[in-house]
Amino acid sequence: MVEIKKKVLEGEKSVVVVESDEDIVTRRTSLFLAVGSFVLSLFFLSQNITGHAVLNFEKSSANWVGGILFILAIIGFLVYVQKKKK
């Protein structure tokens, strides 16, 4: 499947920019992972929600996991935006 990304008119010529299947999959996967990481990071950063029930983490361990997931979410959003611009 090829998706038309944008159609640009240049004088008398019309240029169609298409997006390959690989770009579509990469973009959607990065968005899915970014959103999932963000939600999980909020889950682990808030001790009121999880308490110590999730894997018996201590507060500092849960904060580390939440921080790493938050960083992964930011990276995923950056990859998504970069692929969207191309």
TISE-426486 format. One record per residue (C-alpha): residue in one letter; x, y, z. Coordinates in steps of 0.25 Angstrom, whole numbers, plus 5000, padded with zeros to 4 digits. Layout:
% TISE-426486
pt rest: a&X: X&Y: Y&Z: Z
...
***
This chain:
% TISE-426486
pt rest: m&X: 5000&Y: 5000&Z: 5000
pt rest: v&X: 5005&Y: 5014&Z: 4996
pt rest: e&X: 4999&Y: 5026&Z: 5003
pt rest: i&X: 4999&Y: 5039&Z: 4996
pt rest: k&X: 5006&Y: 5049&Z: 5006
pt rest: k&X: 5004&Y: 5062&Z: 4998
pt rest: k&X: 5001&Y: 5068&Z: 4985
pt rest: v&X: 5009&Y: 5080&Z: 4981
pt rest: l&X: 5006&Y: 5089&Z: 4969
pt rest: e&X: 5019&Y: 5095&Z: 4963
pt rest: g&X: 5015&Y: 5104&Z: 4951
pt rest: e&X: 5010&Y: 5095&Z: 4940
pt rest: k&X: 5015&Y: 5082&Z: 4947
pt rest: s&X: 5008&Y: 5075&Z: 4958
pt rest: v&X: 5017&Y: 5067&Z: 4967
pt rest: v&X: 5012&Y: 5055&Z: 4976
pt rest: v&X: 5020&Y: 5051&Z: 4988
pt rest: v&X: 5017&Y: 5037&Z: 4992
pt rest: e&X: 5020&Y: 5030&Z: 5005
pt rest: s&X: 5025&Y: 5015&Z: 5005
pt rest: d&X: 5020&Y: 5004&Z: 5013
pt rest: e&X: 5032&Y: 5004&Z: 5022
pt rest: d&X: 5031&Y: 5019&Z: 5025
pt rest: i&X: 5016&Y: 5017&Z: 5029
pt rest: v&X: 5019&Y: 5005&Z: 5038
pt rest: t&X: 5031&Y: 5012&Z: 5044
pt rest: r&X: 5023&Y: 5025&Z: 5047
pt rest: r&X: 5011&Y: 5017&Z: 5053
pt rest: t&X: 5020&Y: 5008&Z: 5061
pt rest: s&X: 5028&Y: 5020&Z: 5067
pt rest: l&X: 5015&Y: 5027&Z: 5071
pt rest: f&X: 5009&Y: 5014&Z: 5077
pt rest: l&X: 5021&Y: 5012&Z: 5085
pt rest: a&X: 5022&Y: 5026&Z: 5089
pt rest: v&X: 5008&Y: 5027&Z: 5094
pt rest: g&X: 5009&Y: 5014&Z: 5101
pt rest: s&X: 5023&Y: 5018&Z: 5108
pt rest: f&X: 5017&Y: 5031&Z: 5112
pt rest: v&X: 5004&Y: 5024&Z: 5119
pt rest: l&X: 5013&Y: 5014&Z: 5126
pt rest: s&X: 5023&Y: 5025&Z: 5131
pt rest: l&X: 5011&Y: 5032&Z: 5137
pt rest: f&X: 5007&Y: 5019&Z: 5143
pt rest: f&X: 5020&Y: 5016&Z: 5150
pt rest: l&X: 5023&Y: 5031&Z: 5154
pt rest: s&X: 5011&Y: 5032&Z: 5162
pt rest: q&X: 5012&Y: 5024&Z: 5174
pt rest: n&X: 4997&Y: 5026&Z: 5178
pt rest: i&X: 4993&Y: 5018&Z: 5166
pt rest: t&X: 5002&Y: 5006&Z: 5167
pt rest: g&X: 5007&Y: 5006&Z: 5182
pt rest: h&X: 5016&Y: 4995&Z: 5183
pt rest: a&X: 5007&Y: 4985&Z: 5176
pt rest: v&X: 5014&Y: 4985&Z: 5163
pt rest: l&X: 5026&Y: 4975&Z: 5164
pt rest: n&X: 5028&Y: 4979&Z: 5178
pt rest: f&X: 5037&Y: 4991&Z: 5173
pt rest: e&X: 5042&Y: 5001&Z: 5183
pt rest: k&X: 5039&Y: 5016&Z: 5181
pt rest: s&X: 5052&Y: 5019&Z: 5175
pt rest: s&X: 5052&Y: 5007&Z: 5166
pt rest: a&X: 5038&Y: 5010&Z: 5161
pt rest: n&X: 5043&Y: 5025&Z: 5158
pt rest: w&X: 5055&Y: 5020&Z: 5150
pt rest: v&X: 5046&Y: 5011&Z: 5142
pt rest: g&X: 5036&Y: 5023&Z: 5140
pt rest: g&X: 5047&Y: 5032&Z: 5136
pt rest: i&X: 5053&Y: 5022&Z: 5126
pt rest: l&X: 5039&Y: 5020&Z: 5120
pt rest: f&X: 5037&Y: 5035&Z: 5119
pt rest: i&X: 5050&Y: 5037&Z: 5112
pt rest: l&X: 5046&Y: 5026&Z: 5102
pt rest: a&X: 5033&Y: 5033&Z: 5100
pt rest: i&X: 5040&Y: 5046&Z: 5096
pt rest: i&X: 5049&Y: 5039&Z: 5086
pt rest: g&X: 5037&Y: 5032&Z: 5080
pt rest: f&X: 5030&Y: 5045&Z: 5078
pt rest: l&X: 5043&Y: 5051&Z: 5072
pt rest: v&X: 5044&Y: 5039&Z: 5062
pt rest: y&X: 5029&Y: 5041&Z: 5059
pt rest: v&X: 5031&Y: 5056&Z: 5056
pt rest: q&X: 5043&Y: 5054&Z: 5048
pt rest: k&X: 5037&Y: 5043&Z: 5039
pt rest: k&X: 5024&Y: 5052&Z: 5038
pt rest: k&X: 5032&Y: 5064&Z: 5032
pt rest: k&X: 5039&Y: 5055&Z: 5021
***
